[in-house]
Amino acid sequence: PTTIQYGLSGQYEIPILQGSDGRGLQIATDMVLYVKRGYGDSSMNTNDFVWNASIAKSLWKNKVVVKLEGFDILNQLSNIYSTVDAQGRVETWRNMVPSFVMLHLQWHFSRLPKKR
């Protein structure tokens, strides 16, 4: 059995939406195709296409970053994973949410030590 992974990713900053800090709206995306081949059972030879994307914006002189991220936007992943062992086929059920959206809020701060 063989598992192959093909991928493409990109990132772009939209300059039109620049704030006073000179940073624009940042968009990023990545697409990955997971290909499993070589199994005797055709149901285990799969193609899973996963597309992730995010939008981020820096605020208040880059001290705060707000980011909205989507994982597996097309809902292609399954929570059933099949493998073959010496006795035959084994199915594993995973408790996971294959597709989701997450909101990040990052706060960057620096504090100078007190002078003695």
C-alpha positions, 0 to 999 in steps of 0.5 A, spaced: 500 500 500 502 507 498 499 513 500 501 519 496 500 527 498 500 532 493 499 540 495 498 547 493 498 553 498 498 560 497 498 567 501 496 574 499 496 580 502 490 585 500 493 592 500 487 596 498 484 594 505 491 597 509 490 600 516 494 605 519 499 600 521 501 599 513 498 592 514 492 589 509 488 583 510 491 577 509 488 571 506 491 564 505 489 557 503 492 550 502 489 544 498 492 537 499 490 531 495 491 524 499 491 518 495 491 511 497 493 506 493 495 498 492 489 495 496 486 489 494 479 492 496 477 498 492 473 501 497 480 502 501 483 506 495 481 513 496 482 520 494 481 525 499 481 532 497 482 537 503 481 545 502 483 550 508 483 557 508 484 563 513 483 571 513 487 575 518 487 582 520 492 586 524 489 591 529 492 597 533 499 597 530 500 589 530 499 588 537 492 584 536 491 579 530 484 577 528 484 570 524 478 566 521 480 559 519 476 554 516 479 547 515 476 542 510 471 547 507 469 541 502 467 536 508 471 531 504 475 527 510 471 521 514 472 519 521 473 512 519 480 510 517 481 503 514 487 499 515 489 491 513 492 487 518 494 479 518 487 477 519 484 482 515 481 488 514 480 493 520 476 499 521 478 504 526 472 510 528 475 516 530 471 521 534 473 528 531 470 533 527 472 533 520 470 540 518 470 546 522 471 554 523 475 557 528 476 564 530 483 566 533 485 572 537 492 573 538 495 579 543 502 581 542 505 584 548 512 586 550 514 588 557 521 592 558 524 590 565 525 595 570 532 599 570 536 598 576 
